[in-house]
Amino acid sequence: MFGFGKKPDHFADLMEHLVERAGMRSRYASAFLLAYKDDVSKRFEEGTKRAEQTLAGASRLQQMMFNPSEIYDFAIVAQAYTGYLQDLRRGRHVGTDVEWAIWALLVNHNDLIQQTDKGLAKFVEQNHSTQLPKLLETVYS
């Protein structure tokens, strides 16, 4: 997609991950990716480079245990986390598909959020059903 970071193919890769592997409806996945196209593309690129560097020095067993899906998850969840803190809390994207996508990603990957921000992870876990009823049923197919 034109204008999607430095690598236009990142949009297709991230979209495929969200829709095909994670089961997110394309409406929400595309809204999220288009809203944060440059930032999520940079995060994905950095994660890919870091993984390549790590794997270069890893043993054969460690290389076999590596799950490439984690690069996508970390980039997407990091962007959802940033989107929540910098945009939703300031009223940006509220009431849009981007808000629903951010909340769904935070709920669905609460374990990753827990490692970084236990307070937000607890808040998301306790409040997502009142903030956006039927969130996961709506966003994921």
FINU-264130 format. One line per field, with one value per residue: residue in three letters; x, z, y of N, C-alpha, C, O in turn. Coordinates in steps of 0.001 Angstrom, whole numbers. Last residue first. Layout:
# residues N
res: (ALA	...)
n_u: (X	...)
n_w: (Z	...)
n_v: (Y	...)
ca_u: (X	...)
ca_w: (Z	...)
ca_v: (Y	...)
c_u: (X	...)
c_w: (Z	...)
c_v: (Y	...)
o_u: (X	...)
o_w: (Z	...)
o_v: (Y	...)
# end
This chain:
# residues 141
res: (SER	TYR	VAL	THR	GLU	LEU	LEU	LYS	PRO	LEU	GLN	THR	SER	HIS	ASN	GLN	GLU	VAL	PHE	LYS	ALA	LEU	GLY	LYS	ASP	THR	GLN	GLN	ILE	LEU	ASP	ASN	HIS	ASN	VAL	LEU	LEU	ALA	TRP	ILE	ALA	TRP	GLU	VAL	ASP	THR	GLY	VAL	HIS	ARG	GLY	ARG	ARG	LEU	ASP	GLN	LEU	TYR	GLY	THR	TYR	ALA	GLN	ALA	VAL	ILE	ALA	PHE	ASP	TYR	ILE	GLU	SER	PRO	ASN	PHE	MET	MET	GLN	GLN	LEU	ARG	SER	ALA	GLY	ALA	LEU	THR	GLN	GLU	ALA	ARG	LYS	THR	GLY	GLU	GLU	PHE	ARG	LYS	SER	VAL	ASP	ASP	LYS	TYR	ALA	LEU	LEU	PHE	ALA	SER	ALA	TYR	ARG	SER	ARG	MET	GLY	ALA	ARG	GLU	VAL	LEU	HIS	GLU	MET	LEU	ASP	ALA	PHE	HIS	ASP	PRO	LYS	LYS	GLY	PHE	GLY	PHE	MET)
n_u: (-13223	-13030	-14704	-16955	-15983	-14504	-16668	-19081	-18765	-16403	-16402	-17035	-14979	-12623	-11918	-10092	-8104	-7275	-6202	-4114	-2524	-1877	-289	1829	3471	5036	3778	1151	1255	1379	-1110	-2966	-3819	-6514	-6562	-5128	-6693	-9092	-8288	-7568	-10014	-11616	-10194	-10546	-13215	-14148	-14400	-11386	-9288	-8392	-8455	-6288	-6383	-5900	-3087	-1171	-2100	-2996	-713	1022	-404	-326	2433	2884	1326	2796	5335	4699	3491	5612	7371	5982	6048	8354	9677	12351	13278	15309	17185	17810	19069	21313	21951	22467	23388	21217	19101	19698	19471	16769	15546	16241	14893	12228	11990	12293	9995	7968	8362	7866	5157	4014	4537	3197	410	-1754	-4041	-3718	-3985	-6660	-8104	-7398	-8575	-11280	-11857	-11063	-11087	-8563	-7120	-4414	-3991	-5513	-5374	-2732	-1161	-2044	-1185	1574	1973	897	2566	5107	5388	6423	8588	8536	5009	3001	2622	566	841)
n_w: (13901	16088	16771	18075	20040	21548	22488	23859	24852	25804	28597	29754	28886	29733	32462	33336	31340	31433	34056	33855	31946	33281	35342	34034	31355	30375	30789	30084	27341	26918	27943	26287	23678	23680	24704	22752	20490	21237	21442	18714	17393	18444	17466	14723	14302	16802	19293	19146	17786	20600	23334	24773	24967	22276	21942	23751	24784	22446	20848	22395	22164	19406	19034	20435	18883	16472	17256	18476	16303	14448	15942	16387	14095	14129	16792	17311	17405	15552	16851	18989	17554	16527	18415	17215	15746	14097	15751	16304	13776	13225	15268	14506	12050	12962	14608	12726	11138	13017	13595	11066	10796	12821	11833	9338	10035	11743	10202	8782	10834	11693	9336	8832	11085	10776	8315	8599	11881	12964	13065	13034	10364	8667	9879	10831	8677	6553	7505	7467	4671	3556	4792	3874	1279	1427	3560	4931	5392	3005	607	-867	0)
n_v: (-12602	-9779	-7648	-8782	-10407	-8569	-6799	-6710	-3297	-1395	-879	-3314	-4961	-3676	-3532	-5469	-5466	-2802	-2697	-4576	-3288	-926	-2061	-3315	-3044	-5196	-7596	-7025	-7040	-9788	-10564	-9398	-9638	-9079	-6470	-5073	-5629	-4363	-1654	-1234	-1705	336	2571	2162	2568	5064	6158	7924	9077	11000	11408	10785	8091	7422	8338	7403	4922	3557	3607	2065	-384	-761	-1027	-3375	-5082	-5071	-5999	-8477	-9885	-10062	-11590	-13966	-15438	-16935	-18471	-20689	-23223	-23258	-21685	-23346	-25419	-24093	-21075	-17707	-15608	-15121	-14465	-11787	-10641	-11187	-9701	-7103	-6918	-7171	-4932	-2875	-3391	-2941	-254	863	177	1626	4268	4410	3649	3969	3884	1515	-386	94	-425	-3102	-4360	-3786	-5070	-7715	-9102	-11306	-13685	-14112	-14983	-13250	-10615	-10130	-11118	-9547	-7063	-7429	-7820	-5466	-3547	-4204	-3399	-802	479	2757	3355	3403	4646	2191	-1169)
ca_u: (-14228	-12470	-13453	-17111	-16901	-13806	-15473	-18905	-19413	-16847	-16046	-17942	-16365	-12931	-12839	-11273	-8791	-7862	-7290	-5212	-3022	-2725	-1458	850	2658	5491	5234	1465	1091	2504	109	-2797	-2392	-6075	-7220	-4684	-5300	-9065	-8791	-6601	-8844	-11994	-10355	-9193	-12710	-13826	-15623	-12470	-9772	-8200	-9689	-6436	-6501	-7216	-4236	-988	-1553	-3877	-1949	1323	-83	-1622	1735	3590	917	1390	5184	5363	2754	4370	7798	6227	4809	8354	8364	11918	12243	14118	16625	17165	17857	20327	22191	21762	24268	22526	19144	19652	20736	17819	15393	16683	16355	12778	11837	13246	11340	8094	8466	9185	6127	3985	5044	4641	1216	-397	-3889	-3679	-2733	-5528	-8231	-6966	-7141	-10561	-12300	-10241	-11831	-9202	-8572	-5016	-3460	-5442	-6618	-3906	-1009	-2216	-2612	895	2422	350	1114	4789	4953	4992	8389	9535	6381	3054	2793	1353	0)
ca_w: (13256	15569	16054	16993	19059	20821	21776	22743	24978	24474	27625	29966	28626	28304	31888	34147	31707	30208	33645	34793	31695	32089	35638	34777	32118	30273	30949	31492	28026	26503	28516	27618	23986	23129	25420	24147	20538	20974	22616	19799	17098	18655	18910	15283	14193	15455	18548	19992	17311	19176	22573	24408	26213	22885	21154	23118	25666	23598	20377	22157	23475	20084	18432	20848	20263	16493	16545	19236	17537	14106	15429	17514	14399	13420	16169	17061	18374	15276	15586	19247	18328	15601	18065	17995	16773	13488	15172	17384	14504	12346	15233	15801	12106	12000	15164	13831	10543	12371	14668	11691	9818	12929	13123	9441	8996	12304	11177	8060	10088	12615	10015	7903	10816	11936	8574	7784	10675	13066	12940	14306	11503	8443	9363	11632	10039	6508	7276	8741	5661	3182	4956	5292	1501	1149	2882	3873	5852	4229	1785	-1027	0)
ca_v: (-13457	-11032	-7394	-7812	-10987	-9624	-6356	-7658	-4602	-1822	162	-2185	-5380	-3766	-2552	-5178	-6711	-3353	-1812	-4802	-4641	-871	-1234	-4121	-2096	-3814	-7549	-7293	-5756	-8942	-11128	-8829	-9816	-10358	-7569	-5030	-6076	-5807	-2370	-1059	-2535	-1061	2358	2158	1196	4590	5901	7427	7773	10731	11560	12202	8854	7198	8794	8710	5955	3765	4230	3478	190	-631	105	-2154	-4800	-4666	-4722	-7423	-9601	-9361	-10282	-13069	-14724	-15657	-18324	-19316	-22868	-24064	-21224	-22059	-25689	-24674	-22477	-18732	-16146	-15356	-15805	-12771	-10556	-11713	-11158	-7621	-6806	-8125	-6273	-3007	-3426	-4243	-1250	1009	-314	168	3804	4631	3018	3959	4970	2792	-272	196	873	-2054	-4475	-3257	-3691	-6811	-8711	-9992	-13745	-13694	-15739	-14699	-11195	-9775	-11635	-11003	-7301	-7183	-8805	-6777	-3499	-4406	-4777	-985	-803	2667	3264	2614	5479	3407	0)
c_u: (-14281	-13573	-12869	-15854	-17060	-14688	-14865	-17706	-19250	-17463	-16610	-17668	-17368	-14385	-13240	-12325	-10103	-8677	-8017	-6428	-4214	-3315	-2415	-418	1540	4788	5766	2970	1493	2448	1338	-1532	-2066	-4611	-6645	-5297	-4775	-7645	-8703	-7045	-7815	-10803	-10684	-9264	-11300	-13392	-15393	-13730	-10901	-8614	-9573	-7657	-6647	-7399	-5572	-2229	-1523	-3377	-2918	77	182	-1434	371	2901	1628	945	3760	5187	3380	3634	6573	6659	5005	7110	8309	10587	11688	12967	15342	16525	17098	19007	21095	22136	23654	23492	20498	19799	20804	19169	16472	16608	16904	14298	12417	13193	12404	9496	8681	9387	7545	4957	5081	5216	2722	631	-2445	-3492	-2625	-4228	-7037	-7077	-6663	-9053	-11481	-10607	-11035	-9939	-9289	-6538	-4154	-5004	-6551	-5161	-2258	-2114	-2892	-604	1674	727	513	3282	4680	4494	6899	9325	7347	4503	2876	1421	886)
c_w: (13873	14990	15422	16133	17847	19760	20923	21864	23693	24585	26241	28971	28879	28034	30436	33422	32443	30532	32425	34411	32596	31788	34462	35090	32832	31245	30993	31751	29493	27190	28139	28290	25350	23451	24978	24961	21969	21042	22415	21032	18221	18426	19200	16788	14758	15488	17133	19144	18162	18867	21083	23534	25960	24157	21872	22400	25020	24434	21513	21708	23345	21456	19077	20273	20789	17899	16666	18572	18317	15371	15108	17060	15526	13686	15472	16322	18140	16199	15257	17981	18610	16328	17124	17527	17591	14490	14559	16837	15600	13047	14362	15830	13397	12036	14259	14433	11624	11781	14090	12785	10384	11931	13220	10725	9159	11317	11664	9005	9335	11851	10938	8537	9900	11717	9693	7997	9929	11759	13090	14259	12814	9684	9301	11179	10872	7904	7254	8630	6984	4210	4668	5518	2973	1400	2646	3033	4689	4637	3085	285	0)
c_v: (-14835	-11897	-8655	-7708	-10073	-10266	-7463	-7299	-5423	-3218	-160	-1053	-4252	-4138	-2753	-4344	-6432	-4597	-2371	-3958	-4949	-2242	-1160	-3341	-2854	-2879	-6114	-7190	-5901	-7580	-10297	-9344	-9216	-10661	-8908	-6163	-6085	-6352	-3885	-1836	-2442	-1986	899	1923	1077	3126	5396	7295	7198	9292	11312	12442	10350	8013	8627	9228	7338	4945	4499	4231	1699	21	319	-921	-3550	-4281	-4197	-6061	-8449	-8937	-9442	-11675	-13713	-14813	-16964	-19305	-21462	-23678	-21970	-21501	-24394	-24928	-22967	-20136	-17271	-15984	-16131	-14180	-11610	-11705	-11794	-9148	-7405	-8105	-7337	-4405	-3621	-4414	-2647	-35	-238	-453	2284	4038	3210	3426	5095	3978	1052	432	1113	-667	-3356	-3297	-3049	-5339	-7632	-9701	-12416	-13693	-15395	-15469	-12716	-10518	-11358	-11598	-8800	-7434	-8657	-7836	-4868	-4403	-5080	-2408	-1024	1416	3258	2411	4710	4188	1232)
o_u: (-15073	-14695	-12281	-15937	-17275	-14199	-14728	-17740	-19281	-16759	-17215	-18590	-18442	-14964	-14128	-13511	-11109	-9801	-9247	-7557	-5208	-4483	-3625	-1509	443	5419	6818	3385	2102	3481	2240	-941	-1015	-4216	-6329	-4629	-4055	-7421	-8285	-6262	-7253	-10603	-10098	-8471	-10905	-13226	-16336	-14080	-11333	-8303	-10570	-7869	-7081	-8474	-6299	-2401	-1819	-4141	-3581	-161	-372	-2222	-45	2797	1027	266	3548	4918	2674	3208	6505	6348	4280	7139	8226	10396	10664	11803	14394	15445	15874	17939	20068	22575	24258	24325	20888	20536	21839	19934	17029	17505	17905	14930	13028	14230	13313	10105	9475	10459	8336	5523	6082	6259	3459	1619	-1974	-2853	-1546	-3463	-6473	-6221	-5635	-8338	-11043	-9752	-10419	-9456	-10498	-7185	-4450	-5592	-7433	-5929	-2777	-2891	-3857	-1220	1199	-107	-293	2775	4081	3317	6181	9836	7015	5137	2825	417	1843)
o_w: (13445	15496	14342	14905	16729	18692	19709	20646	22587	24431	25591	28552	28277	27051	29951	33740	32191	30055	32398	34440	32144	31414	34627	35101	32297	31878	31577	32820	30068	27575	28958	29114	25535	23489	25805	25812	22359	21597	23320	21604	18634	19176	20097	17329	15221	16553	16346	18380	17911	19640	20368	23049	26840	24387	22054	22265	25678	24751	21545	22138	24097	21854	19275	20942	21513	18085	16932	19253	18767	15503	15453	17723	15610	13515	16146	15350	18715	15815	14739	18036	18484	15771	16959	16395	18556	14113	14508	17393	15801	12925	14725	16356	13385	12051	14729	14734	11461	11919	14610	12889	10206	12204	13658	10702	9119	11723	11960	8643	9266	12180	10960	8295	10165	12115	9571	7872	10541	10673	13321	15306	13615	10014	9824	12012	11539	8269	7858	9558	7551	4583	5451	6339	3287	1699	3574	1918	3591	4271	4161	975	770)
o_v: (-15674	-11934	-8597	-7684	-10541	-10633	-7309	-7476	-4883	-4216	693	-353	-4239	-3676	-2052	-4442	-7094	-4759	-2404	-4449	-5518	-2345	-1314	-3912	-3013	-2032	-5853	-6742	-4999	-7033	-10123	-8647	-8602	-11826	-9763	-6751	-7004	-7428	-4607	-2594	-3456	-2941	293	1151	7	2531	5307	8195	6072	8385	11406	13553	11093	8568	9604	10440	8336	5856	5535	5360	2501	880	1460	107	-2755	-3271	-3014	-5072	-7546	-7790	-8262	-10686	-12722	-13594	-15938	-20035	-21095	-23794	-21380	-20911	-24354	-24677	-22308	-20342	-17737	-16807	-17298	-14994	-12245	-12662	-12830	-9808	-8122	-9161	-8297	-4995	-4435	-5475	-3432	-631	-1164	-1511	1717	3384	2225	2815	6193	4966	1640	1339	2207	185	-2732	-2378	-1905	-4463	-6759	-10024	-12391	-13700	-16282	-16499	-13397	-10998	-12253	-12480	-9268	-7957	-9642	-8661	-5371	-5167	-6108	-2609	-1398	1317	3704	1421	5306	4366	1317)
# end
